[in-house]
Amino acid sequence: MEFEYDYEEEDPADYYEYDYADLSQEIGFLEDDEEWVEENEQEGNGEGGLSDLTAAELLEFCVWPTLSSTAPHLTALLLWVLIFTLATRSVRVPACVSHALSCISGCGLAWQVFGWRSLYLGGQVVAGCLSVAVVSLLSKLRVSVMQRAWPWLITLLCLAYLLVCELWWVEATVWHSIRGAQMIILMKILSFAHDTFSTSTSNDGDKKSLPESPQVKQSSPIVQDDHSVDDTEQVCVAAADANLSLWCSVGHGVEFCGYLLHPGSLVFGPWCSVDTYRQILQPMSWNLAWLLKVFGNLFLSCTCLIASTCLAAWLVPASSARWSLAYRDALSFRLSHYFVCHMSEASALLGGLHVGPVARAHHIELPRSMLSVVTYWNVPMHTFLKKYVFMRVRGAVGVWCAVLCTYSTSAVIHGLNGQLCLVLLSLAVYTHAEHRLRLKLASAFSACVLARPCGLSCTHLNKGYSVSSLTINTLMGALCMWHLAYLGVMFDSGPDSVSGYSVGHTLAKWANLGYASHWVVLATYVFTSLV
């Protein structure tokens, strides 16, 4: 039961679910700076690369060019979001106008950032709108047999568009440059479809429930009556009608388009549910705390960008030992991830979306376990995969098949990237091996050393702050940091990153480190099997 509980919360696919690492490269923010850095490391001042520069030279030749080349793109993003917020929240406007302005500003932002490549994003939006419209029309038939299939039909149609573009239609470098935004749009379509059209069967098998909506709560007195079969059918019909009106009432899907193209979450994310998006219809809270959050995230974002692009290579010379270089490259990867996470949180807040922290760096840089990395790497993505993939299939196929489905979904959303699939598969094995080891250690020492901190009902003799618990958790945390350096070493900014790395690149990087991390995990499996 404990093992099952752990995997209910941990969605292993969340670790590298959204390719935040190279998103700044994908939309062309830092291409000139990275070319300069690469030339400097190979041809510049000795073998040390950036580490041979003084602080003043680093500021002149790396920090300032990085900020100056990034500033126009980030300024455009923030200006479009700010214009949308001022137009919809500073004065009271009808809901349909707010959704239309969200759609228009999102289109303008996409064109300014991606150029003609944004047409492929438009294709995904059109595919989502057409599929939702078709399902909405079909829902008028009220065919109970079809109700379960409606959200999955939308899922298949949108995934088909994604895979056709990925594998046949679009050039690899072009698709790689818009993949992040494409993922966000796809996730919004899928979450909207499942929240709006899905039905679920209760434990007794003869009562059905639909996602609650404000329209049903306010206008349907049936909910307050006895739960007879007839009343249940009426509730289903009322909820289906409410969901259908949700799609058709606001300008034939303008709300849906505004949700998909909201400028605050279009370029960098994060994913948000349609209920979160509807916060734009509420009065804006213009206060100092909100302003400090926006500017605080902007500052942290720029700091992580500078640290990823300049400071990591400056502090760790290119002539360092291979494991030092591995940690440097993995740290640079994670810092670029934090850059995008903080920027996405800032743009979402500026656009009126209160999504909470997107990533929590302290749980990743100083992890208690691999589970904390999985959970806090990207909190919105963790929520999406858990709610719409893992929990929906877990009851039908079991924990392990649900984990496999979660990984498969993440891989498909990412575009069937071989490098990413290897990392996800490795992470599944790592989390399972660590779980087994921590269970053995917790039982042997009666200590709070499980993947999650124990709750108030803990029965261990050695609590979390005991010497044995602190020692074991510290050692396991250090091992997690070592694993992270190994897993993240292949996410560099080499010339092939513009089109995505192959499986061979990943295996070559790991082979250079002797597959040490995988050998340790194998030894962990053997140890936990014998003890």
C-alpha positions in Angstrom: 0.0 0.0 0.0 2.8 2.4 0.8 4.5 1.8 -2.6 1.2 2.4 -4.3 0.7 5.7 -2.4 4.1 6.9 -3.4 3.4 6.4 -7.1 0.0 8.0 -6.8 1.7 11.2 -6.0 4.9 11.0 -8.1 4.5 11.2 -11.8 7.9 10.2 -13.1 7.2 11.9 -16.4 7.2 15.3 -14.7 11.0 15.4 -14.5 11.7 16.6 -18.0 8.1 17.0 -19.0 8.4 20.5 -20.5 11.6 21.1 -22.4 12.3 24.3 -20.5 16.0 23.7 -20.7 16.6 24.9 -24.2 13.5 27.0 -24.7 15.5 30.2 -24.8 17.4 28.7 -27.7 14.2 27.4 -29.4 12.8 30.9 -29.9 16.1 32.4 -30.8 16.9 34.4 -27.7 20.5 33.6 -27.2 21.8 32.3 -30.5 24.4 35.0 -31.0 25.6 34.8 -27.4 26.0 31.0 -27.5 28.0 31.2 -30.7 30.3 33.6 -29.0 30.6 31.5 -25.9 31.3 28.4 -28.0 34.0 30.1 -30.0 35.6 31.5 -26.9 35.7 28.1 -25.3 37.3 26.4 -28.4 39.4 29.2 -29.8 39.6 31.8 -27.1 41.8 32.5 -24.2 43.4 29.2 -23.5 41.7 25.9 -22.5 39.8 27.5 -19.7 37.3 29.3 -22.0 35.2 31.8 -20.1 37.1 31.1 -16.9 40.1 32.9 -18.4 38.1 36.2 -18.5 38.2 38.7 -15.7 35.0 39.8 -14.1 34.9 43.0 -16.1 35.5 41.1 -19.3 32.8 38.6 -18.5 30.4 41.5 -17.9 31.4 43.1 -21.2 31.5 40.1 -23.4 28.9 37.7 -22.0 26.6 39.2 -19.4 25.8 42.4 -21.3 25.4 40.7 -24.7 23.1 38.1 -23.2 20.8 40.6 -21.6 20.8 43.0 -24.6 19.9 40.2 -27.0 17.2 38.8 -24.7 15.7 42.1 -23.7 13.8 42.9 -26.9 12.0 39.5 -26.9 11.1 39.6 -23.2 10.0 43.2 -23.5 7.7 42.3 -26.4 6.3 39.5 -24.3 5.6 41.6 -21.3 4.2 44.5 -23.3 1.7 42.3 -25.1 0.6 40.9 -21.7 0.5 44.3 -20.1 -1.6 45.7 -22.9 -4.0 42.9 -22.6 -4.3 43.3 -18.8 -4.8 47.1 -19.0 -7.4 46.7 -21.7 -9.5 44.1 -19.9 -8.9 44.7 -16.2 -8.5 48.4 -15.8 -12.0 49.0 -17.1 -15.0 46.7 -17.0 -15.5 45.0 -20.3 -17.9 42.2 -21.4 -16.6 38.6 -21.1 -16.7 38.1 -24.8 -14.5 41.1 -25.4 -12.0 39.9 -22.8 -11.7 36.5 -24.6 -11.4 38.2 -28.0 -8.7 40.5 -26.7 -6.9 37.5 -25.2 -7.0 35.8 -28.6 -5.9 38.9 -30.5 -3.0 39.7 -28.2 -1.9 36.1 -28.2 -1.8 36.1 -32.0 0.2 39.3 -32.1 2.7 38.0 -29.5 3.1 34.7 -31.4 3.7 36.4 -34.7 6.3 38.8 -33.1 8.2 36.0 -31.3 7.9 33.1 -33.8 7.2 34.9 -37.1 5.7 32.7 -39.9 6.3 29.7 -37.7 3.3 30.7 -35.6 1.1 29.5 -38.4 1.8 25.9 -37.1 0.6 27.1 -33.7 -2.5 28.4 -35.5 -3.0 25.0 -37.1 -3.0 23.3 -33.6 -5.5 25.9 -32.4 -7.7 25.3 -35.5 -7.5 21.5 -35.0 -8.5 21.9 -31.3 -11.4 24.2 -32.2 -12.7 22.0 -34.9 -12.5 18.8 -32.8 -14.2 20.5 -29.8 -16.9 21.9 -32.2 -17.6 18.5 -33.7 -17.8 16.9 -30.3 -20.2 19.7 -29.1 -22.5 18.9 -32.0 -22.3 15.2 -31.3 -23.2 15.8 -27.7 -26.6 17.1 -28.8 -27.4 13.5 -29.8 -27.0 12.5 -26.1 -25.7 9.1 -27.0 -24.6 7.6 -23.7 -22.3 5.1 -25.4 -20.3 7.9 -27.0 -19.9 10.1 -23.9 -16.8 8.4 -22.6 -15.2 8.6 -26.1 -15.7 12.3 -26.7 -12.6 13.7 -24.8 -10.5 10.9 -26.2 -11.6 11.6 -29.7 -10.4 15.2 -29.3 -7.1 13.9 -27.8 -6.5 11.6 -30.8 -7.3 14.3 -33.4 -4.9 16.8 -31.8 -2.2 14.3 -31.2 -2.5 13.2 -34.9 -1.8 16.8 -36.0 1.1 17.0 -33.6 2.7 13.8 -34.8 2.2 14.5 -38.5 4.0 17.8 -38.1 6.7 16.3 -36.0 7.5 13.3 -38.1 6.6 14.3 -41.7 5.4 17.8 -42.4 7.6 20.3 -40.6 11.4 20.6 -40.8 13.1 19.5 -37.5 14.7 22.9 -36.7 11.5 24.8 -37.3 9.4 22.4 -35.2 12.0 22.4 -32.4 11.8 26.2 -32.2 8.0 26.2 -31.5 7.7 22.9 -29.6 7.3 24.5 -26.2 4.4 26.7 -27.2 2.9 23.8 -29.1 3.0 21.7 -26.0 1.2 24.3 -23.9 -1.6 24.7 -26.5 -2.0 20.9 -26.8 -2.2 20.5 -23.0 -4.8 23.2 -22.8 -6.9 21.5 -25.4 -6.7 18.1 -23.7 -7.5 19.5 -20.2 -10.5 21.5 -21.6 -11.8 18.4 -23.4 -11.6 16.2 -20.4 -13.0 18.8 -18.0 -15.9 19.6 -20.2 -17.0 16.4 -21.9 -15.8 13.5 -19.8 -18.0 11.4 -17.6 -17.0 9.0 -14.9 -18.7 6.0 -13.4 -19.1 5.7 -9.6 -18.1 2.7 -7.6 -21.5 1.1 -7.7 -21.4 1.3 -11.5 -24.9 2.6 -12.0 -24.5 6.3 -11.2 -22.7 8.8 -13.4 -21.3 12.2 -12.6 -19.9 15.0 -14.7 -17.6 17.8 -13.8 -19.5 20.4 -11.8 -20.1 23.8 -13.4 -21.5 27.0 -12.0 -24.5 26.8 -14.3 -25.5 23.4 -12.9 -25.1 24.4 -9.3 -27.1 27.6 -9.7 -29.9 26.5 -12.0 -30.5 22.8 -11.4 -32.6 21.9 -8.3 -32.2 18.3 -9.3 -28.9 18.1 -7.5 -30.7 18.6 -4.2 -33.2 15.8 -4.7 -32.8 12.1 -3.8 -30.2 10.3 -5.9 -32.6 8.1 -7.9 -31.7 6.8 -11.3 -34.0 9.2 -13.1 -32.6 12.2 -11.2 -29.1 11.1 -12.0 -29.9 10.9 -15.7 -31.4 14.4 -15.5 -28.3 15.7 -13.8 -26.1 14.2 -16.6 -28.3 15.8 -19.3 -28.2 19.2 -17.4 -24.5 19.0 -17.0 -24.0 18.1 -20.7 -26.2 21.0 -21.7 -24.2 23.3 -19.4 -20.9 22.0 -20.9 -22.3 22.5 -24.4 -23.4 26.0 -23.6 -20.0 26.7 -22.1 -18.6 26.1 -25.6 -21.2 27.8 -27.7 -22.4 30.7 -25.5 -19.4 33.1 -25.9 -19.1 34.0 -29.5 -18.9 30.4 -30.8 -15.8 29.4 -28.9 -14.1 32.8 -28.5 -13.5 31.8 -24.9 -11.8 28.6 -25.9 -9.5 30.5 -28.4 -8.8 33.1 -25.7 -7.9 30.3 -23.3 -5.5 28.7 -25.8 -3.8 31.9 -26.9 -3.7 33.8 -23.6 -0.5 35.9 -23.9 0.6 35.3 -20.3 1.0 31.6 -20.9 1.5 31.2 -24.6 5.3 31.5 -25.1 6.8 30.2 -21.9 3.8 28.6 -20.3 2.8 27.6 -17.7 -0.1 25.3 -18.3 -3.3 26.4 -16.5 -6.8 25.0 -16.4 -9.7 26.8 -18.0 -11.0 27.7 -14.5 -7.7 29.5 -13.8 -8.0 31.3 -17.1 -11.4 32.6 -16.1 -9.7 34.7 -13.4 -9.3 37.3 -16.1 -13.0 38.0 -15.8 -12.6 38.9 -12.1 -11.7 42.4 -10.8 -7.9 42.9 -10.8 -6.1 43.4 -7.5 -3.7 46.2 -8.2 -1.5 46.1 -5.1 2.1 46.2 -4.0 2.3 42.5 -3.3 1.3 41.6 -6.8 3.8 44.1 -8.3 6.6 42.7 -6.1 5.8 39.2 -7.3 6.0 40.2 -10.9 9.3 42.1 -10.6 10.7 39.5 -8.2 10.2 36.8 -10.7 11.6 38.9 -13.5 14.8 39.5 -11.4 15.2 35.9 -10.6 14.6 34.9 -14.2 17.3 37.3 -15.5 19.7 36.1 -12.7 19.2 32.5 -13.7 19.7 33.4 -17.4 23.1 35.0 -16.6 24.2 32.2 -14.3 23.3 29.6 -16.9 24.9 31.4 -19.9 27.9 33.0 -18.3 28.6 32.2 -14.6 28.6 28.4 -14.8 31.2 28.2 -17.6 33.2 31.0 -15.9 33.4 29.3 -12.5 34.1 25.7 -13.8 36.9 25.8 -16.5 36.7 23.6 -19.5 39.9 21.8 -18.3 38.2 20.5 -15.2 37.6 16.9 -14.4 34.8 15.2 -16.4 32.4 14.9 -13.4 32.9 18.6 -12.6 32.1 19.4 -16.2 29.1 17.1 -16.0 27.8 18.9 -12.9 28.5 22.3 -14.7 26.5 21.3 -17.8 23.6 19.9 -15.7 23.6 22.9 -13.5 23.5 25.2 -16.6 20.6 23.1 -17.9 18.6 23.5 -14.6 19.4 27.2 -14.4 18.0 27.8 -17.9 14.9 25.9 -16.7 14.5 28.2 -13.8 14.9 31.2 -16.1 11.9 30.0 -18.1 9.9 29.0 -15.0 10.3 32.4 -13.3 9.6 34.2 -16.6 6.5 32.2 -17.2 5.3 32.9 -13.6 5.9 36.6 -14.1 4.0 36.7 -17.4 1.2 34.7 -16.0 0.9 37.0 -13.0 1.0 40.1 -15.2 -1.7 38.6 -17.3 -4.0 38.0 -14.3 -3.4 34.3 -13.9 -2.5 33.2 -10.3 -0.8 29.9 -10.9 1.5 29.7 -7.9 5.2 28.8 -8.1 6.0 27.0 -11.3 9.3 25.4 -10.0 10.9 25.2 -6.6 14.6 25.3 -7.0 15.5 24.5 -3.5 13.7 21.1 -3.7 15.7 20.4 -6.9 19.2 21.7 -6.0 19.1 20.2 -2.5 16.7 17.3 -2.9 15.4 15.0 -0.3 14.7 12.4 -2.9 14.2 12.0 -6.6 10.5 12.2 -5.9 10.9 15.9 -4.8 12.7 16.6 -8.1 9.8 15.0 -10.0 7.2 16.9 -8.1 8.7 20.4 -8.0 10.5 20.5 -11.4 7.3 21.8 -13.0 4.3 22.0 -10.6 1.7 22.8 -13.2 2.9 20.0 -15.5 2.9 17.7 -12.5 -0.7 18.6 -11.9 -1.6 18.0 -15.5 -0.1 14.6 -15.8 -1.4 13.4 -12.5 -5.0 14.6 -13.1 -5.5 13.8 -16.7 -3.2 10.8 -17.2 -2.2 8.9 -14.1 -5.3 9.2 -12.0 -7.6 8.5 -14.9 -6.0 5.2 -15.9 -4.7 4.0 -12.5 -7.9 2.5 -11.3 -8.4 0.6 -14.5 -5.0 -0.8 -15.3 -3.0 -0.5 -12.0 -0.1 1.5 -10.8 2.6 0.2 -13.1 0.6 0.5 -16.3 -0.5 4.0 -15.2 3.1 5.0 -14.7 3.9 3.6 -18.2 0.9 5.6 -19.7 2.2 8.7 -18.0 5.6 8.3 -19.5 4.2 7.5 -22.9 1.9 10.6 -22.8 4.8 12.8 -21.8 7.0 11.4 -24.6 4.3 11.9 -27.2 3.6 15.5 -26.1 7.3 16.2 -26.3 7.4 14.8 -29.9 8.8 11.4 -29.4 12.3 12.7 -28.6 14.7 9.8 -28.2 16.9 11.7 -25.8 14.0 12.6 -23.6 12.6 9.0 -23.6 15.9 7.7 -22.3 15.9 10.2 -19.5 12.3 9.4 -18.6 12.9 5.7 -18.6 16.0 6.1 -16.5 14.1 8.3 -14.1 11.4 5.6 -13.7 14.0 3.1 -12.7 15.8 5.5 -10.4 12.7 6.5 -8.5 11.6 2.8 -8.1 15.1 1.8 -6.9 15.3 4.7 -4.4 11.8 3.8 -3.1 12.8 0.2 -2.5 16.0 1.3 -0.7 14.3 3.9 1.5 11.7 1.3 2.5 14.4 -1.1 3.6 16.3 1.6 5.5 13.2 3.0 7.2 12.3 -0.5 8.4 15.8 -1.4 9.5 16.5 1.8 11.4 12.9 2.8 12.3 13.7 6.2 10.9 11.9 8.8 8.9 13.8 8.3 5.7 11.0 7.7 3.2 10.8 9.7 -0.1 8.4 12.1 1.6 8.7 13.5 5.2 6.6 11.5 7.6 3.3 13.1 8.7 1.9 13.5 12.2 0.9 9.9 12.4 4.5 8.7 12.0 5.3 5.6 14.1 9.1 5.6 13.5 11.2 5.7 16.6 13.8 8.0 15.0 12.0 11.1 13.8 13.1 13.4 11.0 15.6 15.4 13.1 17.3 12.4 14.8 20.9 11.7 14.0 20.2 8.5 12.0 17.5 10.1 9.9 19.5 13.3 9.2 22.5 11.2 8.2 20.6 8.9 5.9 18.6 11.7 4.3 21.7 13.7 3.7 23.5 10.9 2.1 20.5 10.0 -0.1 20.1 13.7 -1.0 23.8 13.8 -2.1 23.3 10.7 -4.2 20.3 12.4 -5.9 22.5 15.4 -6.7 25.0 13.1 -8.3 22.3 11.4 -10.3 21.0 14.8 -11.5 24.4 15.7 -12.8 24.5 12.4 -14.7 21.0 12.6 -16.1 21.4 16.3 -17.2 24.8 16.2 -18.8 23.5 15.7 -22.3 21.3 18.8 -22.3 24.0 21.1 -23.6 23.9 23.9 -26.1 25.9 22.3 -28.9 25.2 22.9 -32.6 22.7 20.0 -32.9 20.5 21.4 -30.1 18.5 23.5 -32.6 16.9 20.4 -34.0 17.0 18.1 -31.0 19.6 15.6 -30.0 19.5 11.9 -31.0 19.7 8.8 -28.8 23.3 8.4 -29.8 24.3 11.8 -28.4 22.8 10.8 -25.0 24.5 7.4 -24.9 27.8 9.0 -25.9 27.5 11.4 -23.0 26.7 8.7 -20.5 29.4 6.4 -21.9 31.9 9.2 -21.3 30.9 8.9 -17.6 31.1 5.1 -17.7 27.4 4.7 -17.1 28.3 5.1 -13.5 24.9 6.3 -12.3 23.1 3.4 -14.0 25.5 0.9 -12.4 24.8 2.4 -9.0 21.1 2.0 -9.5 21.6 -1.6 -10.6 23.6 -2.3 -7.5 20.8 -0.7 -5.5 18.3 -3.2 -7.0 20.5 -6.1 -6.3 21.1 -4.9 -2.7 17.4 -4.4 -1.9 16.6 -7.8 -3.5 19.1 -9.6 -1.3 18.5 -7.9 2.0 
